[in-house]
Amino acid sequence: MPAAILRPSVAVIVVAAGSGTRLGLGQPKAFVSLAGRPILSRSLDAIFALDDETQVVVVVPADRVEQAGDIVAQVAGAAVGYATVVVGGESRQASVEAGLAALAESVDIVLVHDAARALTPTAQFASVIDEVRSAGRGAVPGLPVSDTIKRTDGFGLALATVDRSELSAVQTPQGFPRQQLQRAYEFAADEFTDDAALVAAAGFEVAIIHGDPLAFKITTAWDLRRAEQELAPAPEHRAWRTGVGLDAHAFVTGGPGHPEADADAEFVGTPEAAPVPEHAEELWLAGLFWPGERGLVGHSDGDAVVHAICDALLSASGLGDLGSVFGTADPRFEGAHGDVFLRHTAALLAGAGFRIANVSVQLVTNRPLFSPRRLEAQAVLSAQLGAPVTVSATTTDGLGFTGRNEGVLAIASCVVHPAQ
C-alpha cells in the first residue's frame, strides 16, 4: 500500500484462513462457491461499499494467496490499492496477528471479520465503526438469544435454565481502537474464541450493539444452503418492494411569508423544540438553496424532501429509519446537506443488495413557490441518488401547520428491487 498516497483511518481484517473441515467440500471454506462466486468474494462486497476510506487485509492459507488476490481485485475494482493479502497462521488468533502486522500507520480503528459471515450487510460494518469512533472502546454486534438455554453436566443432563436476557449471540465484524487490540494481542497468553474476549481479558471495555440476522456464519452444508436461498433471485411477485417516508420541519420565524411572526421568538412550534442552530438561517429544500426564504429548524439542514426520500428507501429495504441511521447524536450530520444523506442511503441499499427503481415525493408547503424550480430539483435529486426522482408540490388551503406557514411536510414513496 502506498502509504504516502492512501491514509485510511479504518481497516478491516478479513479472516479467511480456515480449513472448512465441517463444511466437508475438500477446500478452505472461503473459496467454496456461494451462488456462483467464492464465499470470500461475497464477504468483501459489503466492505468495499463502506463510506469510510478503508484498508482491507485478507488473511488466507499460504497456497491460496494468488487466488485470493484475484478475488480481491475483482471485487475492489478501483479501490484495489487499499487491499492486501497476507498468509495466516495455525490458529485464528495467529491469523489476526498476521493481519495486524500489515496495517497502515494511519489506521486507528480495526475491524476483524470472518469471511464465513458472507452476507453481513454494509450497515453492520458502519455501525461498528461509528460505535468505536464515538465511544473509544470495542464494539461487537450481537443478537438476543431467543431459545431457552440449559446448563448441562457435560453428559446430556440438564442442570439449570440460564437467564437468556443476559445472553447475546455475537457476530462479526468486531471493532476496536487499534491501540487496544494490538496491546491485547501483545500480552495474550491463551487462545480465545473471538477478539472481543481477548480484548476484554486485557482489561478493555467492549460494548454489544444490535446485529443483523443476515450476518450468520457459514459452517455446515446446511448453512451454505441457507445462504444460497438468501441470494436466490426472488420470485417475480416478491422481487419488488415499496416504501413510504414522511418528514416535517418548522420554519424559523420572521422573514418572507410570515409577517405576523414574533421577531423575538426563535421559531414557530412547540415550547419543547430545540434552539435554532446557525445553519437553519438558510433554506435548503429538495436539494436546492432558496435565497431569501426562511430556513428550517433541524439537526441537519432540515431538508424535509430529502429526509422523506431516505426514510422511504430505508423502510423499503428493511434497513431501519432516518433516526436510527442518521441519529442527531452523530456530529457528522450536523448541518449536513441533502447530498450527504442521499448518497449514504444509496450506498446502504447497494450494500444490502437493492437497486432503486424510482422515488416520488409530494411536498406540502405555501413557500417557497416550488413549481418554477421543480425540474431543477428533480435533476439534482436524481443525480445524487442515482435513480429517477419526481417531486410535486401542493398546499392545504390555509389548513394545518403548513397552511399557517409554520413549516413544511414531505411524503415520499419508492420502489426498490433486488440487484441480482
Secondary structure as UniProt FT lines:
FT   TURN            3..5
FT   STRAND          10..15
FT   HELIX           21..23
FT   HELIX           29..31
FT   STRAND          33..34
FT   TURN            35..36
FT   STRAND          37..38
FT   HELIX           39..47
FT   TURN            48..49
FT   STRAND          54..60
FT   HELIX           62..64
FT   HELIX           65..76
FT   HELIX           77..82
FT   STRAND          83..87
FT   HELIX           92..100
FT   TURN            101..102
FT   TURN            105..106
FT   STRAND          109..114
FT   TURN            115..116
FT   TURN            118..119
FT   HELIX           122..135
FT   STRAND          138..144
FT   STRAND          149..152
FT   STRAND          158..162
FT   HELIX           164..166
FT   STRAND          168..170
FT   STRAND          174..177
FT   HELIX           178..186
FT   HELIX           195..201
FT   TURN            202..203
FT   STRAND          206..210
FT   HELIX           213..215
FT   HELIX           221..231
FT   HELIX           236..238
FT   STRAND          241..252
FT   TURN            256..257
FT   TURN            259..260
FT   TURN            263..264
FT   TURN            271..272
FT   HELIX           278..281
FT   STRAND          283..285
FT   TURN            286..287
FT   STRAND          288..290
FT   TURN            291..292
FT   HELIX           304..317
FT   HELIX           322..325
FT   TURN            328..329
FT   HELIX           331..333
FT   TURN            334..335
FT   HELIX           338..351
FT   TURN            352..353
FT   STRAND          354..364
FT   HELIX           371..373
FT   HELIX           374..385
FT   STRAND          389..394
FT   TURN            397..398
FT   HELIX           400..403
FT   TURN            404..405
FT   STRAND          407..418
//
